[in-house]
Amino acid sequence: MAIMERARQVLVGGVNSPVRALVKPYPIVVERAKGSRVWSVDGEELIDYIMGYGPLLLGHAHPDVAAAIAEQLEKGWLYASLTEAEVELAEKLVSLYKPGGMVRLVNSGTEATMTAIRLARGYTGRRYILKFDGAYHGAHDAVLVSAGSAAGHLGVPSSPGIPEECASKTLIARFNDEESVEKVFEDRGGEIAAVILEPVIANSGVIPPKKGFLDFVAKTARRHGALVIFDEVVTGFRLSLRGAQEAYGVEADIVTLGKIIGGGFPIGAVVGRREIMRHLTPEGKVFNAGTFNGHPVSVVAGLATIRIAEKINASRLASERARELEDAIHDALRRLDADYTVNRAGGMLQFFLGIEKVENADDARRADKAAYARLHEALRRRGILITPSQLEALFPSTAHTSDDSALFQEALKEAAQEVLG
């Protein structure tokens, strides 16, 4: 493709985010998108189950969201001053995720988790944080950390350029393993500022928590004086309109959001208890600032998305579509007598090949990623677009229909027979 040759000359790897380079046989160059579909410059029409990796809960280019954006553009698109719309969005997020709390709007999920961790350290006066192996909390130094072999589960950098001194302040536990969590807190409990976790891990495929695990983590953290941060950049609105706190009945001290609260435009949010949030500047001393914080276009897009999502109960509708896909995967793969498993949580799911159970990141790593990649390619040839990495998730939207699910099922039967039969 001529456009890809041009891209490789000026973009590192020909892309601006590494996962896009995994699409086989070559990255998709999108021309336009609408509803449940994308069209490439090559003329492909694909039913899209990536949906921007989650934020497009209403599908591509929803007309009401587009109208809100167009109206804002007529008024201007950057003021670097407070707007009524950002106050309204903050009020809505507080009502949904932390009644009585406060919000700081930022520009991405990465900024949200980075700010939440800094805030937790500033609030508690402690240095360490605890995260879980296989969870992704953005591209900043404190969380680009992998499990090490040192006593106390000290983390090690997962990317060159991250100082070991930084990584060593991040401790690693194993998701769905209570003993692992208890061990870290026994060793370092008095030094841990916060535990940060995806309530459902969404960056090692989809890995839901075992019954009672989130409650155990929260109670253990609080017993040792640490805060609980739920990273709901992916799970926000996907599990329910109030996220994992409602879905699993567990309260977090801080919730980070992104992606979906801007309807697909760049945004992030830190939502937390009032006494914690007041430690941020200008009321407190924990620094955060940004010219684009509360960007008018992202804010109005998010407000429009949330209004529609509440009106039609979008979380429930997306969950129904996800259940249809789950049934379709079972139908296609069970008949081949292949080892596999499907994990689903609300309106997000993923299937793993060559393994019968995935409860943590180690399980996910043992799945047959090469077979999944071949299946991805075979599905693309049949008009279905799923994430190119088995360690991501499928995200049906309210724009997807049962007819789309049926087309997915037929395409998967053929593709699975070709790749696995």
N, C-alpha and C positions, 0 to 999 in steps of 0.2 A: 504493500500500500504506500502510495506516495506521501500521504499525510503522516504515516508512521516514520518514514525515513526522515522527513522534516523534523518530527518530534524528537527523534533520537539524536539529532544534531544539536538541539538546544535545551532539551529537558533530560535530566539524569535518568537513564533507563527508558526514556521516551514517555515518562509519566511524572505526575506530581505526588503520587502516593503509591507505595510499593505494591499493595495488593492488586492494583489495576494491571500490573505487568503480568500477573498470573493467569489472566484470561487467555485461553487457548482457542484457536491456534495463534491468535494475535489479539492485542487489546481492542476492545470495541471503541470506535469513535462515534459518539452519539450525535445525531443531527437534531432530534427533537424527541419529546416524550409527552404522553397524554394518558391520563387514567392509569390503566394497568400495563401500558406498553411503552417501549422505547423503539425508535427507528434509528438505524445506523446510517452512516454516509454510504455504506455498501448496499443499501436497500433492504437490509434485514428488518423484519418486524418481529419483536421478541416480547413475550409476556415476562415482565420484570418482577422477580421475587427478591431482588436486592433492595430496591426502594431506598437508595441513598444510605444503605446500612441502617435503616430503621426510622428516620424522621418523617418519611412521606406516608404517614398513617392514612391520609385521605387520598393517596395516589398522586400521580404527577399532575401539576398545573391545574389544581382544583379552581374552578372559575370564581368562587367567592373569595378565596385567598388572593387570586390574581387581581380581583377588583379592589381589594383593600390595599394591595401594594401600589396599584396604579393611582389610586386616590392620594396615597402618601407622596408618591413621586411628584405629583402636581404641586405639593406643598413644600418640597425640598427633601433632601435625603441625609443631611448631616448638619446638626446644629451645635454639637458639643455643649449642650445645655439640657436641662430637665424638660421632659415632655409629659403631658397627662397620660399618654398611652403607656409609657413605661411604668408609671405609678399603677395604672390599671392592671398591667401584666403582673407586677409584683403582688398586688392584692390578690389576684387570682391564684398565683403560685403559693402564697401563704395559706390561703383558704384550703387548698388541696393538699399541701404537703406538710405544713407546720403552722396550724392555727395559733395565733398569738406571737408568731415569730417574725423574722425579717429576712430580706433578700438583698443580695448583691448580684447585679447582672454583669456578666462578662461576655467574652466573644467566642468561646468554644468550650467543649467538655474538658479539654486539657487545661484550660485556664481555670475552670471551675474546681477541678480536683487539686490543682496546684495551690489555689487560694485557700481551699478548705483545709489542706494539710498545714499550710503556713499559719492559718487561723487557729487550728487545734494546738499547734506547738506554742503559739503566742499565748493562748488562753490558759494552757496547763503549765507552761514553763518547762515542758519535757522535750526531749530530742528525738526519740524513736517513734516510728510508726510500724504497724503490722499490716501487711497485705497478704493475699493468697496466691499461691503458685498458679500460673495460667490466667490470672485476671489482668485486664488491661485498663489502666486509668489515665491514658494519654501519654504524650511524648515529652515528658519532662524527667529530670534526673532522679527525683526521689522515687519514681515508680517504674522506671525502665530497669528493673532489678529482677534477677533470677534467684532461685534457691541455691544456696551454697552448702558446703559440707561442714562448715564450722559449727562448733557448739553454740546452741542458742539460736540456730537458724538464721545466722547473719546473711544478708543478701549480698550478691555480687553483681557488678554491672552487666547488663545484657546488651550493651552497645559500647563500642569504643567512644572515647570522649567524655565518659562519665567517671568522675574521680571515685576511687574505691572508698575514700573517706565519706563521700555522700551516700553511696550504696550501703555502706556498713551501718547506716542509721535506719535502714529499712529491714525489718524482720519478715520472714516468710513462714507461713503455715500452709497446711494442706486443706483444701476445701472439703467439706463434709467429714472432717476428721477432728472430733472433739478433743481427743488426746493430744493431737498436734497443737491445737490452740492453747490448751491448758499448759503444755510444756513451755511454750514461749512466754506466757504470762508468769509462770513460776520463776523463770530465769530472769525476766526483765520487767515484770509488771509495773514496778514503781517508776520506770523510766519511759513508759509508752504513753505518748500523747493521744493516739487514736488508732483504732483499727478501721481500715478502709476496705470495703468489699463491694463487689457487684452482687446484689442479692441472688441473682441468677447469673452465673458466669456466661458471658456472651461473646467472649473472644478466645475460647477454646472449644468452639462449637457452642451449643446451648447445654448448660449443666445446672439443673435446678438444685436447690438445697434439699437435703433430707429433712424429714419432719423433725422439727424442734431444733435444727442446727442454728438457724439465725437467732433464735431466742437464747440459745446457749452462748453464742458469741457475744451478744449484747450484754447479758448478765455477767459474763466473765470479765468483759472490758470494764463495766461500771464498778464491779467489785474491786478492781485495781485502780480506779480513778481515771480511766481512759475514756475518751469520747468514741462514739460510734458514727462513722460516716458511711451512708449508703450512696454508692455511685450509681445513680439511676439515669445516666446519660443514654443508655440503651433501653433499660427496662421501663423508664418513665412513660406512662400512658399505654405501654404494651401489655402490662399485667393487669392494670386497671387504671382508671382516670386518676387515682390517688397513689398509684405505683405499688411498690413492694410492701410498704408499711401496711397498706390496707389488705393486699393479697395474702400476706403471711402473718398479719397481726403483731408485728414487731416494730417498735418505735426507734428511730434513729435520732441522734442529736443534730446532725447536719445531713442534708441531702444535696447531692450535686446533680444538675440537669444540663442538658444541651440538646443538640440536634432537633428533637421533636418540638420543643417549646418555641422554635422559630419557624415551624412549618417547612423546614428545609433550608432556611437562611442561617448564616453564622450567628450563634448565640450560645451562651452558657449561663448558669445561675447557681449560686450557693444559697440554699434556703436552710435556716437554722434557728435554734432557740434564741430568743431576743437577747438574753444576757451574754451569749457567746458572740453573736453577730456584732454587738456593740463594741467589740474589741477591734473591729476594722476601722481604718481611717475613713472619715475625719473624726468619728467619735472616740476611737481608740488609737492604738499605736501600731497595729498590724497593718502593713501597707498593702494597698491595692488601688490601682488607678488604670484608666484606659480611655483614650479619646473615643473609641467605638463602643464603650460600655453603654448598653441601652440604646443601640443604634435604631433609629426610627423605623427603618424598613423591616428589620428583623422583628422588632416588637409588634408592629401591626400585623405582620404575617403570622406571628405566633398567636396573637389574640384571635384572629380570624380562625385559625386552625383549632384552637381550644373551644371556641364557641360552637363550631360545627361538631367537633368530637363529642362534646357534652350533649348536644341536641340529638345526635343519632346513636349515641352510645358506641362510639367507634372502637373502643377496646373490645367490646363484646363481639362486634361484627368481624374484626380482624382475627379474633380468637376462633370464631366459627370457620373462617377460611383456613386458618392454620390447622384446625382439626381435620378438615377435608384433605389437606395435603398430607397430614399424618396418615390418614386412612389409605390414601393413594400410594404412599411409599410402602406401607405394609403389603398392600395388594400386589405391587410390582416386584418386591424383593422376596417376599415369603415364598412365592411360587418357584423361585430359583434355588431354594434350599441353601441360601448364602447366609453367612454370619453377618448380622447387622443389628443396629439398634436405632431407635428414633427418640430424641428428647424434645419435649415441647413444654413451653411455659407461656400461657396466654397466647398472644399473637405473634410468637416467634418460635422457631423450631430448627432443628438440624438432624440429619441422619449420618451415622457413622458406619463405615464398611469394615468388615473383617473383625468385628468385635461385638460382643453381646451385651455389654454394659459399660456405660460411661458415667462415672460419678465424680471424677476429678480430672485434673489436667494430665496426669500420667496416663490414665485410661485413654483420653483423647489423642495423645501422642502415639499410642500404639495402633490406632485405627489406620486403615489402608488409604493413605492420602493420594497415592499414585492412581489407584482405581477410581477414587472420587474425582480426580482431575480429568480422567478419561471420560467419566460419566458426564461431567460438566460440559465437555466439548461435544459429546454425542447429543446432549439435550439442546445445546445451542443450535446445532444443525437442524433440530426439530422445532425451533421457535420458542424455546424456553430458556430463560436466563436465570441461573442461580449463582450464588456467590462462588467465585473460583477457588476459594479456600474452604476446606472442611472445618477449619477452626473459626469460621464466622457463622452467621445465622441466615435463615430465610425469613423474609418479612412480608407476608401478605398484607394488603391494605384493604380499605373499604371500597376501593375502586375495583378490586378483583371480584369476579363472580364465580358462581358454581360452575358455569361453562368453562371458565379459565381453569378451574380445578380439574374438570374432566379432561381438558386438553393436556394438562400437566400429567395426569394419570396415564393417558395413552402414550404420550411421548416417553415417559419414564419406563413403561413396560418395554417399548422397543429399544430404548437406550440401554436398559439394564440387560436385556437379552444379548445385545451386541457386545457389551463390555464385560459382563459377568457370566453370561450363559455358556 
